[in-house]
Amino acid sequence: MPVVSGTAHPNTAPDVPSPTPVRPRSRRLPSPWARIAILAVAAALCILAYVTYDITGNVSYVVERRTSVVVTMLVVAFCGAISTVLFHTVTDNRILTPSIMGMEALFVLVQTCLVFVFGIAGLNLLPPVVAFLAQTALMVVFALLLFNRLFTGGVGSLHLMLLVGIVFGVLFTSLSQLMQRLLDPNEFTALQTRLFARLTRADAELLPWVSGLVILIAIYAWRRHRMLDVLALGRDTAVNLGVDHTRTATRLLVVVTLLVAISTALVGPMTFFGFVAATLAYQIAGRHEHRYVLPVAFLVGLCTLVGGQFVLEHLLGHAGTLTVVIEFVGGALFLYFLLRKAAR
């Protein structure tokens, strides 16, 4: 039988147009400024919850006390986070921190020397502002003398920097322990309470001074965020683009040392807090520009301190110390990134 024109063969499948593949919609992440706004709202909620939660007794005294603690956390969050980000920019490495380089051991040495020379009684007679300024000045001078050549002399080996920092830390710790063995037992006990970091023990008289210093440093760092972006490209690239690397790195080193000195003199040593805040900020910001990284790092550190203190103090009934938890998590995070970098 002849095949009729226009009809398909019974064994031939009709031509069916293939369906157009559906492309999954890519989720558009919030812009960096939107992320900063979200973090700012989260930090404000944490502060509000910490200040107003379960207020009993003398309301004005409780609010004043908690507000003083919040201001201390603001200062510590800024100092720890910003100093670490700036230190990463200077060293062109996101693993090194000022604390790893022996800054905290230097603070312990300065505290021990002051107690060894003046004693606890003599040290307590000093006005808190005078003692704070003296400690900060000593730490800045010592740090500049010890680390200026290391950071601005073109030393690029990560292992050499870690080795030098560990050696200085061991030296400072050994000198501190030697003087502590010569102290009176009562003075030794009082010194140990000064060396343990506590966010709730800061002297209220110091807060106006440190707040003023922090505001000035914030203005200085923000006005130079474009220069920091160039400096983060590396020493050779920054020099080729016209940046005086030695002078700029020296100034940033002064700022970093001053921030670490302010934080440690106010509440005590916190080795890995800045590392945690800076590392999370790099992931959350999603950009390398310092105009995004700096505020994100500060807000992450603030949320960590205020939120963590709220949970431990109000929800868990002072079940632990926040600085111990932060040091544990930060130390584990530091080892993870160090081992991952070594495995590459």
N, C-alpha and C positions, 0 to 999 in steps of 0.2 A: 504494500500500500504506500503510495507516495506521501511524503511528509508535507503537510500543509504549511505554507510559508507564514511566518509570524508566530508559530506555536513552538514551544520549547520541547526538546527531546525528553521523554519520560524519565530517562536515567540521568539527566543533567539538572543539577540544583539551580534554582533561579538566582540571579545576581542580587544579593542583599547587601546594601551598603554597610561597611564595617562601622561599628559605633565609635564615635570620637572619644579617645581616652580622657577620663575626667582627671584633671590635675588637682592634687590636694592643695587647698588654699594655705599658703605660707602664713604662719602667725607672725604678725608684725609686732615686735617687741616694743615696749615703751621707749621713748627717747631718753637720753641721759638726764635731761632736766626733769622729765616726768618721774624717773626713778629717784632723783634727789628729792622731789616733792613728796613722794611716797615715804621715803625714809624720814623726812622731816616730820610728817604727820605721825609716823610710828614713834619717833622720839618724843614728840609732844604728848602723845597718849601715855607713853611709859612714865614721863615726868609727872603728868597729872595723876596717874594711878598711884605712883609712889608717894606723892605729897598728900593726897586726900584719902587714901585707903585706911579705914578703921581708925579714925581719929577719936581718941578718948582722953578724958582728963583736961588739962590745960591746953586748949586748942591752939592759942597763939604761940605758946612755947613749942608745941609739937610741930606746927607748920614752920616756924622759924628754924628749928633744928633740922628738919627734913630739907628745907630750902637751902640751908648751908651745905648739906651733904650733896644736893643736886648741883650746886655751883662747883663744888670740889670735883664731882664727876665730869662736869663740862670741861674744866681745866685739864684734868688728867686725860680725858678722851682726846682733846685737841693735842696735847703735848705728845702722847704716845703715838697716835695715828700719824700726825703730820711729821713728826721727827723721823719716823720710819720711812715714810714715802720720800722725804727729802734725802735721807741717807741712801735709799735705793737709787735715787737719781744721781747722786754724787759718785757712788761706787759702780753704777751700771750693773747692779746685780740685785735680784729680788729675794735673796736668801739671807744676806748679811743684815744684821740689826745693830743699833748702837749698844744694846745690852750685851750681845754676844761679844762685842769688841772690848768688854771690860769696864763699861761705864758704871754698871751697878756695883762692881767690886770697888771702883774708885769712890763711889758714894759711901760705902761701908768704911773704907779707909779714912775718909774725911771725918765721918761721924766718930770713929774710934779715936782719931787723933785729938778731936775737940774734947772728948770725954777724958782722954788720958792726960791732957794738958790742964784743962780747967776743972775737971770733975763734974759729976751730975749736978751738984749743988751750985757750982759756979756757972755751969751752962744754963741752968734754969733761971739764974739771976739776969741773964741777958734778955733784952726784949726780943720777942719772937721774930719781929721784922729784922732786927740786926743779925740774929743768928741765921735766919733764912738767907739774907743777902750775903753774909759771909760764906756760908756753905756753897751757895750758887757761884759766887765769884771764884772760890777756890777750885771748884770742879771745872769751870770754864778755862781757867788758866792752866791747870794740869792737863786737861784734855787737849788744848791747843799745843802745848809743849810736847806731848807724847804722840799725838796722832796727826799733826799737821803734815809732817814729812811723808807719813804713810799714805794719806789720801790724796795729796796733791803732787806727789813725786813720781807719778806714773806707774805705781805698782798695780799690776793687773791680774795677779794670780789670786784666785779665790782661796786656794789652800794656804798660801802665804799669809793672806789677811787673817784667816781664821787662826792660824798658828800664832801669829803675833798677838792677836786679841786674847787667845787663851793664855799665852805666856804672861801678858800684862795682868790678866785677871788672876792667875795663880800667884803672881808676885804681890799684888795688892791684898789678896786674901791671906797670904802668909804673913805679911806685915801686920794686918789687922789682928790675926789670931795671936801673934806674938805679943802685941800690946794688950789684947784682951786678957791674956793669961796673967799679966802684971796688975790688972785692975782689982779693986776691992770687989768681993762677991756682990755686994749691994749695987755698986756701980755697974758691974757686969750685967746684972739682971735688968737694971733700968735701961742699959744700952740695947739689950736684946729686944725690948719692947719698942724701941725707936726704929730698929732695923726691920721689923716685920710690917709689911704693907697692910694698911687698913684704910679704907675709903671714908670711914666715919670718925677718924681721929684728927683730921686737919684742924688747925687753929683758925678760928674765924677772923682773927686780926690779919692774917696773911692773905685772905681771899681778895680784898681790894687791890693789893699790890700785884699779886700774880695775875689777876684778871686784866689789869692794865698792861702788863708785859705781854700777855697772850694776845690781846687785841692789837698791840703794835706789831707783833710778829705775824699775826694773821694778815694785816694790811701789807706788810713787807712781802710775804710769800705770794699773796694774790696779785699784787702789782707786777710780779716777775714770773707769772705762770707761763708766758710764752718763752721766756728765756729758759725756764726749766724744761720745756718741751724740746728745745734745741739741745740742752745739756744731756738729756736722756738718750739722744742719738749716739752718744759715745764721745770720748775725748777728741779723737782725730776729726770726726765730723763737726763737732762744735767749734774746734779751732779753725777749721776751714771756712766755717760760716761766720767767723769774726768774733767769737766769744772768747774772752780771756779766761781760760779754763782754770788756771791756778788761782787767780784772785776770786773768781766766782765760787769755786769749790771751797776756798778758805772761808768765805763769808757764810756759805751754807753750813759749813762745819761748825762755825760759831753759833748759828741759829739752832742746829741740831743739839749741840751740847747744852745750850741754854734751856731748850725745851726738856731735855732729859733731866737736867739739874732741877728745874722747877718741879717736875712731876715727882722725882724721888725725894726731894727735900720736903715736899708737901705731904705725901702719903707713904713714902717708902719705895723700895725697889719692886718693879713689875717687869720681869724680864721679857716675856713673850706677848704681852698685851698688844703692843704696837704692831708686832708681826701678824697677829691674827686680824687686826683691823685693816691693815694695809693689804694683806692677801685677799681677804673677802672683798675689799673695795675694788681691786683689779678685776675680779670676776663680775661684780654687780655693775660697775660703771660701763663695761663693755667697750670703752674707748681708752686711749692712752694719754689724751690731753690732761694736763694737770688741773685745768679749770673744772673738770668733772671728777677726777680722782681725788683731789684734796677734800672737797665737801663730802663726797661719798665716804671716804675713810673716816672723817670726823663723825659723821652721823652713825656709821656702823659701830664705831667705838662707843658712842654715847648710848645707843640702843643696847649694846652688850652690857655696859656697866649698870645703867639704870634698870633695865629689864631683869638682869641677873640679880641685882640687889633686891629688887621688889620680890622676886620669887623666893630667894633665900630668907629674906627678913620677914615678909608678911605671910607668905603661903606655907613655907616650911618651918617657920618659927626659929630662925637663926640656926638651921641645921648644919650649916657649914660656913666657910669663909669664901667670898667670891674670888678673891685674888688667888687662892689655892686652886680653885676650879679652872680659872683662866690660865694659870701657869701650866696645869696638867694638859689641857686641850691645846694650848699654844706650843708646848714642847713636843707633843705628838705630831702636830701639824708641821712643825719645823723639821723633825726627823723624816717625815714622809716626803717633803719637797727636797730635802737634801739627798736622800737615798734615790729618789726618782731622777734627780739631776745627775747623780753619779752613775746611774745605770745607762744613761744615754751614751 
